[in-house]
Amino acid sequence: KQAVAGQLQRATPQEDEEYSYSRDKMEERTRCLEALLPWMEARGCQNLERLDVRIGKELGVFLRDGGRGVMPKDDVIVEVPEEAWLSVPLEVEDPELDLAWKLLEERWKGDASEFAPCAAWLWCWPSLAHPMFWEEEEVDLLSVSRPASSAVREMRARTERRVQQLVSRARAPGSVAPASLLESDQAALEDEARRALCLVQTRAMMAIHSTPPKAAFIPVIDHMRTNASGNDPTVAVFQDAKDGVDQSSVPMKAKVEVAKGIRRGEELRIEFETNTSANLLAKYGFVPVPPDQEEDVYQNAMDETFQTIAANVGNSMELDVTVESKMFGKEGTVQDGTAKMKLEFLAERGWDLRPGYAPRPPVLEMPASSFTWGMLMPLARFLAAPALPTRGAQRDIQASFEHFFYAVYRGRPQEPYTEESILTEVDACDIAATWCESLLKKYQPVVDKITARIDSAFAVLNKEDGWQVGNMVLAHYKAKGADGKIARSRKAQEATIMNVSNDEIAVKFLTNGVRQKVPASWVSQMSDISTETQAMSQEEAYLCLLRAYLARDVLMAEVALAEVQFDLSRAVGESGLQFLDAIRNKNFSAARKAKQDFEERVRTDLLEMSVCQKSPLAHRRLTCNLQRPMRNPSDGRLGSVAIAD
C-alpha cells in the first residue's frame, strides 16, 4: 500500500508502471502540468521553481533539491495570487455547488477559457475510488460501522441532489454545455457533474480573508497532501491579509510558509482538519494509514495496531455497551444482588443498558471514553461492584454512582487495597473486554469479505499483466513419481510467487513454507475468483481494489481502537488476579512486585502513551476534547452524567 491521489492519501497498489491504463493517465497529467506552470507564472505566481510537483508513483508537492541545509521557519516557499484562483464567492447558499458549476463552465469552454490550463489540470484528478462513485454493494460493506456508513450515505445523498441541480443548469438556456453532451444520455451529463463535485469536495479551499470571501481552487497548493498523524505539518497556507488595511485595495495571495524547519527534497504537507477516518473517507476519499513498512519492522501485532491508531489521532469509533444475561450471577461479572436496580437507575439517566429495552444500545465514543478520565471504566466498575446492603439500597446506589463517576480517581482501586476492590477492578476489566470483543467479532466477517474482494481484484490484474512477484497462485509441487523421478503433484496448493524467470517460477507454498522452482505451466490463477470478478476489465478491477482498500482501512482504523482497549483490559485483569494470588498465598515478595505492576497498569493509560509519547501535537489534540458523554442513539438524549467532569 502506498499514498496516492494528489493531496489525498489512501492505500493503493503500485500505480502507473504496473497497469497499462495508468500509463495513459500519467501522460495526460504530465501534459497538463507542463501547461499549468507557465500559465501560473504569467498570472504572477512566484517561486514555482522551488516546487517539485510529483504525479507518478510518488504523488504530492516537495521542496526541490538544490543546496544543503534547512529552510527556516516562516520562510515563504511559494505565492499564488488571486488571479490564478478558480473561485466563486463563499457567502452564497451553496458555494460548493457554484464552484462545481464554475469548473464545468471553464472546462466546457475549452481553449477559449482563460482558466483552460487550470481546468484541464484539475480534471486529471477526480478519484473514481471516492465513495461518491461506489456501487451500492460497496457502500454496504461499511454498514457494520454506523459512523462510516452514515457519513458516506449522507454524502452520497447530498451529492445526488447537487448533481440534479447541475444537470438542470446545464440544460437551461444560455448554458455553455456542449451540444454533444446534452444530446447524449443523461448518465454522461450526470457523470460530468459528479466529477466536478468530487474535485470541489477533495481539492477546494476557503479563502476567508479575500474580499469577498471565496471558495477556490488554488493550483499546485491543492496538490499538497494532508497530515493526520499528529506530527506538525511541514508547511502552512496563509492568505496575505494585514490588519487595519482595506482588503479590497490589497492584492490577495495564498502563501505557503514553512511551519517548521524543512530540508530540501522533503514533502510539503499541510493540515486540512482533525477528523475521524469515517468523515475523512466521506469528504476527501482517503483514510490515513501507517507508512508502508516491511513486516519485520513491527516487533509484534500490537506495534502495527498502534501505528494504525497513530496514523490519525483524530479518529474515533462507537462501542456498543449493553448488559447481557450471561454477564449476571456467579459465573458472570455483573453482581446480581442489585443489578436490576442499577440498570433502572442508569436507564432513568438516559443510559438504558438493558437488552431489548432500547432500539439500539447506548454507545461510548472511543478512544475518548477509554482514557483514565473517560466513561468506560467507571461504568464497568459501577456494574461490577459488589451487591449493596438492602438497607437504603437506592441511596447506596446513588452513592456508588457518584463514587465511580464523579470522584477524581473515577473509582480506581486505592490503597489500602482490599480483596473486594481488586476483584471489582478485575471484573470491570472483564466487562470492558467483553464489549470490545463483541465489536471485534462483529467486524471480522466484513473484513474477511473485503479481503476476498481484494484478492479477487488482484487476481484479475495479475491475469492481464502476467505473473508478478507476490502474486497469490495455485501451484503444483515437485513430487516423487512412480518411477522415482521428479513429477508434478496431483493437487495444486496455495503459494506465493517469489521470482519469475523465462520458463520457471519460484514459489513459496503457504501450507509448509517450502520454496520450489517449478515450470510456469504448473502455476495457475486462484480458483475462487467469482464469475462476476473474472468478467471485470482491468480498470474495473483496479477501481474495485482501491475501493476495497478504503473500506477495509476505515474499518481497521476502528478495530485498532477496540483491539488496544481489549488487550489493555485483559492485561489489567490478569495483573489483578496475580496480585490476589500472591496475597492469598502469603508470598509477600511476589505480592510487592504484583502490586507495583497492578498499580502501573491501572493508573497508566496505555492507549494515550502509545499514541502520544512521541508527538506533543497528538497529545494536545487527544486531550483537548476527550470528555465526551455516552450517547443513547435511540433518542439522541445525553445522560445527566455528561457534566460529571
Protein Blocks (a to p, Z undefined) as FASTA:
>chain_A
ZZeehjbccddddehjlpmklmmmmmmmmmmmmmmmmmmmmnopahklmpccdfblbgcd
dddeededjddehiafbdcdfklpccddfkbfblmlmmmmmmmmmmmnmmmlmklmmmmm
mmmmocfkbmklpcfklmmmmmmpmklmmmmmmmmmmmmmmmmmmmmmmmpghiabdfkl
mmmcfklmmmmmmmmmmmmmmmpccdfkbccddddddehjlmpccdfehpacfbdcdddd
dehiafklpccddddddfbdcdehiacdddfbdcdfklmmmmnopacddddddfklpmbl
klmmmmmmmmpmkbccdddddddfklgcjklmbdfklmmmmmmmmmmnopafbghkamba
cddddfklmpmklmklmmmmmmmpccddfehklmmmmmmmmmmmmpmnlopacddddfkl
mmmmmmmmmmmmmmmmmmmmmmmmmmmmmmmmmmmmmmmmmmmnopaehiacdddddddd
fkopacddfbdcddddfbdcfkbccdddfklopacdddfklpccdfkbcfklmmpcfklm
mmmmmmmmmmmmmmmmmmmmmmmmmmmmmmmmmmmmmmmmmmmnopaklmmmmmmmmmmm
mmpcfklmmmmmmomklmmmmmmmmmcccddfknopacfklmmZZ
